Amino acid sequence: MNHNPVLKVDQLNLISRRRGRRRRLLTEIGFDLQRGQILAIIGESGSGKSLLCRSLVAEPPPGMHLEGWVKIWSETQAFDLLQLTPARLRQVRRDTIGFLFQATAPALNPVLTCGLQFRHLVGRDQHDDHFLDERLKQVGFADSNQIRRLFPFMLSGGMAQRFGMALALVRQPRLLIADEPFAHLDHDSRCWLRETIHQIRATTAMGVLIVLHDLDDVRSMADQVVVMYAGMMVERGDRQMILTRPEHPYTAMLTEIDYRLRDERRLSCLPVGPPKTVLPETGCPFAPRCQHVAAICRTVLPPLRLTDSGRWIRCHTSH
């Protein structure tokens, strides 16, 4: 394995305190990402994937706080994002992390052209059009002059994601975080974005953390896979191993679902929705849905452990 880290997460918890009650929305998340790797986060809606993305850039929702470690490497040193001052945190995020949203257009300023928004972000001289043109061409815009004059509402979904990719890559980050970037794209735009991420990863050795719903995308993109359930990482390992030989019962259920269906039928085999995670934990949150549940599953939260197959898993009954 390439031991050139970009990101290391250890014992990451997202905590909410309301009316004196402590709730844990993310529990003991831990993984690492190497340069040139693509790590996919999977799990059904409500499993904590987007909360994890926000936590990785030290931006918890209002009224919540983070515990643990989120370490990111620049070219010269490593930073624990949770220990930085607000000003230093903004600087490190700006220089090392690119973020691609599920839908780019709502995140843009509607009264500024794409060209002005690009210049404001990069912080360069407003007459440095060559730099802007190169970044727009990198993501497939043949006519960069036209794109610079457009307002966000004039962009199609695919064009908005291309522009969002250009914004994410403008400072040549070490890490790209993409939160369900294919969610609102047509087939051609999805294929283009998959290929673009592969090409940029190959040419820059950038680490990519990407949230995905479609297992076909996982198979075509990911090197490593993290499976999330109820704010917990229940299984992590090599893509081929996780998708073809899942050991956690929840991962086994996911691999049986045809994620190409975009309606409620795709979750027909899962009897009830994900429960809330409330401290203190009184067992495995997946126990009410698990076909292999044992008595211990209802009373004791399984520890995260490394198996002989080289994967991490949180399960009492899996061997």
BELTA-V480278 format. One record per backbone hydrogen bond with DSSP energy under -1.0 kcal/mol. CO is the residue of the C=O (numbers start at 0). NH is the residue of the N-H. If there is no record, write none. Layout:
BEGIN
<<CO,NH> <CO,NH>>
END
This chain:
BEGIN
<<1,3> <3,34> <5,72> <6,32> <7,70> <8,30> <9,68> <11,28> <12,66> <13,24> <13,25> <14,64> <15,22> <17,20> <20,17> <22,15> <25,13> <28,11> <30,8> <32,5> <32,6> <33,36> <36,207> <37,222> <37,223> <38,209> <39,225> <40,211> <41,227> <43,46> <46,230> <47,51> <48,52> <49,53> <50,54> <51,55> <53,58> <54,57> <60,63> <64,14> <66,12> <68,9> <69,80> <70,7> <71,78> <76,73> <78,71> <79,82> <84,88> <85,89> <86,90> <87,91> <88,92> <89,93> <90,94> <91,95> <92,96> <95,173> <95,174> <97,176> <99,178> <103,106> <104,107> <108,111> <112,116> <113,117> <114,118> <115,119> <116,120> <117,121> <118,122> <124,127> <126,128> <127,131> <128,132> <129,133> <130,134> <131,135> <132,136> <133,137> <135,140> <136,139> <142,146> <143,147> <146,149> <147,114> <149,113> <150,153> <151,154> <155,159> <156,160> <157,161> <158,162> <159,163> <160,164> <161,165> <162,166> <163,167> <164,168> <168,171> <173,206> <174,97> <175,208> <176,99> <177,210> <179,182> <181,184> <185,189> <186,190> <187,191> <188,192> <189,193> <190,194> <191,195> <192,196> <193,197> <194,198> <195,199> <196,200> <197,201> <198,202> <199,203> <200,204> <206,175> <207,38> <208,177> <209,40> <213,217> <214,218> <215,219> <216,220> <217,221> <222,238> <223,39> <224,236> <225,41> <226,233> <226,234> <228,231> <230,26> <231,228> <233,313> <234,226> <235,311> <236,224> <237,241> <238,242> <239,243> <240,244> <247,251> <248,252> <249,253> <250,254> <252,255> <253,256> <256,258> <257,260> <262,265> <263,266> <264,267> <266,269> <283,286> <285,288> <294,297> <295,298> <295,299> <296,283> <304,312> <306,309> <310,306> <311,235> <312,304>>
END
